[in-house]
Amino acid sequence: MDIGGFIAFGSGLLSFFSPCVLPLVPSYLIFISGITYDNYIQSQGKKYRKIVLIHSFSFILGFSLVFVSLGFASSFLASQFSQYQDYIIKLGGIILILIGLNYLDVINIPFLKKQKMFQLNKRPTGLFGSFLIGITFSLTWTPCVGPALSSILMLAWSSDKTWHGIYLLSLYSAGMAIPFILCSFIFDRIFDFVKRYNSVARFTPKVLGILLILVGISLVTSIFAKISFILSQIF
């Protein structure tokens, strides 16, 4: 895994532990599986564990499809506008720096504080329903995943290879998917898990802000490409 891959995977983890995703994980698990926490506990998990896990995988496939498609589109557009690539990358780097400063409360960008979310009032049935919920999640929770996702899309722009965007966004999706699957395994202790790590979520925006600034600076100064080249020669 190269430096871009590490950044992509780490951004996915940070997105999962963000203040507007982690606290809602129990609700999402209940919603996509149709199983209440009390029912799960009363059956000691044996009856429903497989159901929760299967629906979680379907949910993950839904949001992964959207993220990977965005990665493909980003790399494809980069190849079509390769003559302007340097300017677009530098502009994107500046935007990431501004977003990072907003997360660190150095500046205030009001529209980044707003959350416009589409809520499903009725759960679509079956595994395909969980898949659709995953798609809805990826399209609507942009205040949570948008900034981190933007940084990975800009990294995808830095390469003229179409597969590079798919690679980066697959790792980003994996960063979100792995802890979600782990939560499915410990559904009987999910509320304790969220309570224990909810304090971590308060620091996630700060860590994400620093990451965005570093990625932005590396893109503006072209350091990222140089570091990637050096590491590729070593490994």
N, C-alpha and C positions, 0 to 999 in steps of 0.2 A: 504494500500500500504506500503510495507516494504522499507528499505533504498535502496536496489537494484532497486526497482521499481521507487523510486524518482530519482535516478541517471539516469536510463534508459529514463524516461520521460523528464528530464531536458536536457539530451544529445540530444534528438530529437529536442527540442526547439532550442538549440544552433546550431544544424546542419541547421535548417531552416533559422536562422538569420546569417548564415555564409556569408562572402563576395562574395562567388561564387554561392550562391543559392538565397538569398533575391533579389538582383538586377534583376535576371532573372525570377522572379515569373510572372510579367506581360507578358513576352514573352511566358512562358509556358502556361499560361491561354489562350492566343490568339491562340497558336499553337494547343493545344489539342481540343479546341472548334471550331476552324475555324472561329471565330467571331472577327472582328477588333474592336478596341477601338472606332473608329468613329461611326461604325454601332450601337454599344451598346448605345452610348451617344445619337445618333439621335432618337433612339426608346425609350429613357428614361429608358432603362433597362427592361421594362415590357416584351418585346418579347423574349429577349435572356437570362435573368437571370437564368431561369430554365435550359437552355442548358449548360451554363457555369458550373452551380452547378453539374449537372449530369455527365458531362465529368470530372470534378474535382474528384468526387467520384471514377470514373473508373480509373483515373490516380493514385489515392491513393491506390486502391486495387492492382494495378500493383506493386508499389514499396514495399507495405506492404507484399505482397506474398514472394518477394525475401528476405526481411529482416527477416521475421518470419521463412522462410525455413532455413536461415543461423543459426538462434537461435536453431532450432530443430537439425540441423546437429552438431552444437557445443556441445550441451548437449549429443547427442547420442555418439559422439566421446569421450567425457569425461567419459561416462559410460563404454566404451570399453577399455579405457586406464586408468582406475581408479587407478591402481597401480603406475602410474607415475604422477598422478594428482597434487600432491604437487609441484613437480619439474616444471611441465608445467605452473602452476599458478604463481610461483615465477619468472620464465623466462618471462612470459607475463607481470607481474608487472614491471619488469625492462625495458622491451620494451616500456610500456606505459609511464614510467618516462622519458625515452629518447625522446619520441615523444612530451611529455609535455614541456620538456626543449627546444625543437626545436621551439614550438609554442611561447615560451616566449623569443626567440632569445638568449637564453643562449648558445646553441650549434647550429650548422648548419648541417642539414641532407639534402643534395641536392635533393635526389629523392622524398622527401616529398613536395618539392616546385613545382615539375612538375605536369602538368595537362594533362592527356591523356584521351581525351573525344571523344566518337563516336557520331557524329551528324546525326540526321535523316534529310535528305534533302527534303523528301517528307512525308507529314503527312498521316499516315494510317487512313483510313476513319472509322467513326462510333465509338461506345463506346469501341469496342474491340481494335480499333486503339489507343485510349487513354490509355487503359489497357497496351498495348504493349509499349507505350511511358513511362509509369510508370516503367515498368520492365527495359527498357533501361536506364532511369534515375538512378535507383538504382545500376545498374551494371557498369556504366561509370563514375559517378561523385565521384569516390573514393577519390580524393584529398580533397573533401569537407566533405564527411560523413565518410570516412574510419577510421580516428583516433577515433572519438566518437563511431563509430560502433564497433571498435576493443575493446574498453574498456568494452562495454556491452557483447560482445562475451566472454571476459575473465571472466566476472562475471558469465556467464552461465557455464563456465568450472568449477567454484568453487562448483557446485552442481552436484550430480550424478543423479538427477531427470530430465528426458527428458522434461517434461512440463515446467521446470524452464526457459529454453532458449526461448521457445515459449512465455511465460509470459513476459520476459524482452524485447524481440524484438517487441512484440505487443505494449508495452508501449512506446518504442522508436519510432515506427511508428506513434503512436498516437501523440507524441510530435511534429512530423513533419506535421502530417495531420491536426491537429486542426487549426493552423494559416493559412494553405493553404486553408482550407474551408472558414475561415473568409475572406480571400482575395477574394474568389469567390463571397461572399455576397456584398463586397464593390468594385466590379470591376470598377464601375464608378469613384471611388476615389483611384484606386490602385496605380497610379503614385504618388499621394500625400502621400500615405501610405509608399511607398518605399523610397521616398525622405526624409520623416520625420525620418524613422527608419534606413536609410542607414548608419547613423553615428554610430548606435549601432553595426552594422556589423563589424566595424573596431576594436571593443573591444572584439568581440566574440572569436577570436583565443586566446586571452590572458586568458579569462575566461575558455575556453576549455582546455588550457594548464595547468592551475591550477587544474582543475577537473581531468585531466589525471594523473597528478603527485600524487594527493591525493588518487585516486583509485589504482594507481600503488604501492604506499607505503603501502596501506592497504592490498593489495594482497601479497606483499613480506613479510610483518610482520605478516600476518594472522589476523590482527586486524579486517578486514572486517567480517570474519566469527564470531568472538567474539561479535562484535557490533550487527550483525544480530541476534545472539542467544539471547543476552540480550533483544533486542527490541521485539523479538518474545515472550519472557516470560512476558514482560510488557503489550503488546497489544494482 
